[in-house]
Amino acid sequence: MMREKVAFKRSVQTQDPVTGQLINTVSTYYEPKGASVREISASADTVIQKQDLSTLIEVVIRYNPSVAIINGDQIEWRGFYFTSMAPKVDPLRRYITIRAFSAMETTNRNGSPS
């Protein structure tokens, strides 16, 4: 069941009008109506891809052809931020499964970041 709320965020470079320097701004580009999120243990190939991996989640959302999710996008779930990797669309194009990793420094899972 898709009861969890997640938000997809992407970092975009813009130019500061005053100084002319490039600024990274993170903005939310997609908030699906619901998602299924579960914490999973990392497999050996996933650990090889990312060292110091402490938390790995799997997010399943409904497929939306107008939204492109790419590696490196941030996923906000229960106040924590994860970095997406390996988005995969099922053969019938109904769902997208995304694995994401984070180096959490707390065991708090009640929805607040502190």
PASEBA-1860 file (N, C-alpha, C; in nm, 3 decimals):
! residues 114
1> MMREKVAF> 0.084/-0.117/0.000/0.000/0.000/0.000/0.088/0.124/0.000 ~ 0.048/0.222/-0.073/0.125/0.344/-0.088/0.073/0.452/0.006 ~ 0.124/0.450/0.129/0.077/0.543/0.230/0.179/0.648/0.269 ~ 0.303/0.630/0.229/0.410/0.720/0.270/0.412/0.845/0.180 ~ 0.456/0.955/0.238/0.474/1.080/0.163/0.623/1.098/0.136 ~ 0.657/1.119/0.011/0.794/1.146/-0.028/0.794/1.268/-0.120 ~ 0.909/1.335/-0.126/0.926/1.448/-0.216/1.058/1.430/-0.289 ~ 1.056/1.454/-0.418/1.176/1.443/-0.500/1.232/1.583/-0.522
9> KRSVQTQD> 1.360/1.599/-0.493/1.425/1.729/-0.504/1.545/1.718/-0.596 ~ 1.571/1.827/-0.667/1.684/1.830/-0.760/1.761/1.960/-0.742 ~ 1.892/1.949/-0.748/1.979/2.066/-0.738/1.996/2.126/-0.877 ~ 1.971/2.256/-0.886/1.980/2.327/-1.014/2.076/2.445/-0.997 ~ 2.166/2.462/-1.093/2.258/2.574/-1.087/2.194/2.696/-1.152 ~ 2.194/2.808/-1.079/2.145/2.934/-1.132/2.252/3.039/-1.110 ~ 2.243/3.146/-1.185/2.343/3.252/-1.172/2.288/3.363/-1.084 ~ 2.369/3.402/-0.986/2.331/3.511/-0.896/2.330/3.641/-0.976
17> PVTGQLIN> 2.217/3.715/-0.976/2.210/3.837/-1.057/2.303/3.948/-1.008 ~ 2.342/3.946/-0.882/2.427/4.051/-0.827/2.574/4.022/-0.852 ~ 2.619/3.903/-0.811/2.762/3.870/-0.821/2.798/3.796/-0.949 ~ 2.703/3.733/-1.013/2.729/3.657/-1.135/2.783/3.518/-1.109 ~ 2.795/3.477/-0.983/2.845/3.345/-0.950/2.733/3.242/-0.961 ~ 2.774/3.117/-0.984/2.676/3.010/-0.989/2.636/2.968/-0.849 ~ 2.506/2.948/-0.829/2.451/2.909/-0.700/2.372/2.781/-0.719 ~ 2.393/2.684/-0.631/2.314/2.562/-0.633/2.190/2.582/-0.549
25> TVSTYYEP> 2.075/2.565/-0.609/1.949/2.572/-0.535/1.877/2.438/-0.547 ~ 1.827/2.390/-0.435/1.755/2.263/-0.432/1.606/2.295/-0.429 ~ 1.533/2.239/-0.525/1.389/2.265/-0.529/1.315/2.133/-0.549 ~ 1.193/2.129/-0.496/1.108/2.011/-0.511/1.046/2.013/-0.649 ~ 1.064/1.905/-0.724/1.006/1.900/-0.858/0.895/1.797/-0.871 ~ 0.879/1.708/-0.770/0.773/1.608/-0.782/0.737/1.556/-0.643 ~ 0.607/1.554/-0.614/0.555/1.496/-0.490/0.440/1.403/-0.528 ~ 0.469/1.273/-0.538/0.361/1.180/-0.573/0.258/1.172/-0.462
33> KGASVREI> 0.138/1.129/-0.496/0.029/1.121/-0.398/0.058/1.020/-0.289 ~ 0.133/0.917/-0.320/0.167/0.816/-0.220/0.284/0.732/-0.268 ~ 0.350/0.670/-0.174/0.464/0.585/-0.206/0.471/0.471/-0.106 ~ 0.536/0.366/-0.147/0.566/0.256/-0.057/0.716/0.262/-0.031 ~ 0.755/0.275/0.094/0.895/0.287/0.130/0.930/0.179/0.231 ~ 1.042/0.112/0.208/1.088/0.014/0.306/1.240/0.020/0.312 ~ 1.290/-0.001/0.432/1.434/-0.007/0.452/1.480/-0.148/0.421 ~ 1.588/-0.158/0.346/1.639/-0.288/0.305/1.786/-0.299/0.341
41> SASADTVI> 1.834/-0.420/0.348/1.976/-0.439/0.373/2.049/-0.436/0.239 ~ 2.167/-0.383/0.240/2.242/-0.365/0.117/2.303/-0.496/0.070 ~ 2.297/-0.519/-0.060/2.362/-0.637/-0.118/2.509/-0.604/-0.143 ~ 2.586/-0.703/-0.178/2.730/-0.684/-0.197/2.760/-0.587/-0.311 ~ 2.684/-0.594/-0.421/2.711/-0.504/-0.532/2.674/-0.360/-0.499 ~ 2.573/-0.340/-0.416/2.537/-0.205/-0.375/2.643/-0.146/-0.283 ~ 2.697/-0.226/-0.196/2.800/-0.178/-0.105/2.925/-0.140/-0.183 ~ 2.955/-0.214/-0.290/3.072/-0.183/-0.372/3.054/-0.048/-0.441
49> QKQDLSTL> 2.933/-0.016/-0.483/2.907/0.111/-0.551/2.922/0.229/-0.458 ~ 2.884/0.216/-0.334/2.886/0.329/-0.240/2.948/0.284/-0.110 ~ 3.064/0.338/-0.076/3.128/0.303/0.049/3.060/0.375/0.164 ~ 3.078/0.325/0.285/3.019/0.382/0.407/2.867/0.391/0.398 ~ 2.805/0.289/0.344/2.660/0.286/0.327/2.597/0.238/0.456 ~ 2.514/0.321/0.517/2.454/0.279/0.643/2.305/0.252/0.630 ~ 2.234/0.323/0.544/2.091/0.300/0.528/2.057/0.298/0.380 ~ 1.981/0.198/0.342/1.936/0.185/0.204/1.785/0.166/0.207
57> IEVVIRYN> 1.713/0.243/0.125/1.568/0.230/0.118/1.527/0.198/-0.025 ~ 1.407/0.140/-0.037/1.349/0.114/-0.167/1.214/0.186/-0.172 ~ 1.199/0.274/-0.270/1.078/0.354/-0.286/1.006/0.306/-0.411 ~ 0.877/0.279/-0.397/0.794/0.239/-0.511/0.684/0.344/-0.526 ~ 0.676/0.404/-0.647/0.573/0.504/-0.676/0.505/0.467/-0.807 ~ 0.390/0.528/-0.831/0.320/0.507/-0.958/0.400/0.573/-1.069 ~ 0.402/0.512/-1.186/0.476/0.564/-1.300/0.406/0.687/-1.356 ~ 0.482/0.793/-1.376/0.432/0.915/-1.437/0.525/0.948/-1.552
65> PSVAIING> 0.480/0.931/-1.678/0.570/0.952/-1.791/0.619/1.095/-1.808 ~ 0.552/1.191/-1.746/0.593/1.331/-1.761/0.702/1.371/-1.661 ~ 0.737/1.282/-1.568/0.840/1.312/-1.468/0.958/1.218/-1.488 ~ 1.075/1.277/-1.508/1.197/1.198/-1.524/1.275/1.199/-1.393 ~ 1.294/1.083/-1.334/1.373/1.069/-1.212/1.510/1.017/-1.252 ~ 1.614/1.088/-1.209/1.749/1.050/-1.251/1.834/1.017/-1.128 ~ 1.945/0.948/-1.154/2.039/0.917/-1.045/2.090/1.047/-0.985 ~ 2.099/1.051/-0.854/2.149/1.169/-0.785/2.042/1.263/-0.733
73> DQIEWRGF> 1.917/1.242/-0.772/1.809/1.324/-0.715/1.795/1.293/-0.567 ~ 1.750/1.390/-0.491/1.728/1.369/-0.348/1.583/1.330/-0.324 ~ 1.565/1.238/-0.229/1.432/1.196/-0.188/1.418/1.232/-0.040 ~ 1.315/1.308/-0.008/1.289/1.341/0.132/1.179/1.247/0.182 ~ 1.209/1.177/0.291/1.114/1.084/0.351/1.125/1.095/0.502 ~ 1.015/1.129/0.568/1.009/1.144/0.713/1.117/1.237/0.769 ~ 1.149/1.342/0.695/1.246/1.440/0.740/1.390/1.404/0.711 ~ 1.414/1.290/0.648/1.550/1.248/0.613/1.569/1.261/0.462
81> YFTSMAPK> 1.693/1.282/0.422/1.725/1.296/0.281/1.806/1.177/0.234 ~ 1.769/1.125/0.119/1.835/1.011/0.057/1.873/1.050/-0.085 ~ 1.974/0.986/-0.138/2.017/1.010/-0.276/1.975/0.891/-0.361 ~ 1.902/0.920/-0.467/1.848/0.812/-0.550/1.955/0.752/-0.639 ~ 1.938/0.622/-0.662/2.023/0.551/-0.757/1.941/0.439/-0.819 ~ 1.967/0.410/-0.942/1.907/0.298/-1.014/1.754/0.300/-1.016 ~ 1.690/0.407/-1.071/1.545/0.399/-1.088/1.511/0.297/-1.197 ~ 1.408/0.218/-1.171/1.372/0.110/-1.263/1.221/0.109/-1.283
89> VDPLRRYI> 1.177/0.114/-1.409/1.035/0.109/-1.443/0.998/-0.035/-1.471 ~ 0.884/-0.079/-1.418/0.841/-0.218/-1.443/0.800/-0.234/-1.589 ~ 0.796/-0.357/-1.641/0.767/-0.380/-1.783/0.631/-0.327/-1.828 ~ 0.533/-0.324/-1.740/0.401/-0.274/-1.779/0.386/-0.123/-1.759 ~ 0.491/-0.058/-1.715/0.494/0.087/-1.692/0.386/0.133/-1.595 ~ 0.374/0.059/-1.486/0.279/0.099/-1.382/0.350/0.159/-1.262 ~ 0.469/0.108/-1.230/0.540/0.152/-1.111/0.686/0.180/-1.142 ~ 0.748/0.263/-1.059/0.891/0.287/-1.064/0.947/0.245/-0.928
97> TIRAFSAM> 1.052/0.167/-0.930/1.121/0.126/-0.808/1.254/0.199/-0.805 ~ 1.280/0.269/-0.695/1.401/0.349/-0.681/1.472/0.307/-0.554 ~ 1.598/0.280/-0.563/1.680/0.256/-0.445/1.751/0.386/-0.412 ~ 1.763/0.413/-0.284/1.828/0.537/-0.240/1.909/0.508/-0.115 ~ 2.017/0.583/-0.098/2.104/0.561/0.017/2.122/0.689/0.096 ~ 2.158/0.671/0.221/2.185/0.784/0.311/2.279/0.738/0.419 ~ 2.353/0.831/0.473/2.439/0.802/0.589/2.372/0.868/0.710 ~ 2.272/0.800/0.767/2.200/0.855/0.881/2.284/0.848/1.006
105> ETTNRNGS> 2.273/0.950/1.087/2.348/0.954/1.211/2.259/0.935/1.332 ~ 2.136/0.893/1.310/2.043/0.876/1.420/1.952/0.756/1.393 ~ 1.896/0.703/1.498/1.800/0.593/1.481/1.658/0.641/1.495 ~ 1.636/0.771/1.504/1.504/0.829/1.520/1.423/0.807/1.393 ~ 1.307/0.744/1.403/1.222/0.718/1.289/1.079/0.770/1.311 ~ 1.062/0.870/1.395/0.927/0.916/1.425/0.882/1.032/1.336 ~ 0.961/1.068/1.234/0.918/1.170/1.141/0.980/1.305/1.164 ~ 1.059/1.322/1.268/1.126/1.450/1.290/1.276/1.431/1.277
113> PS> 1.347/1.528/1.218/1.489/1.510/1.194/1.577/1.519/1.318 ~ 1.524/1.562/1.429/1.609/1.576/1.547/1.602/1.456/1.638
END
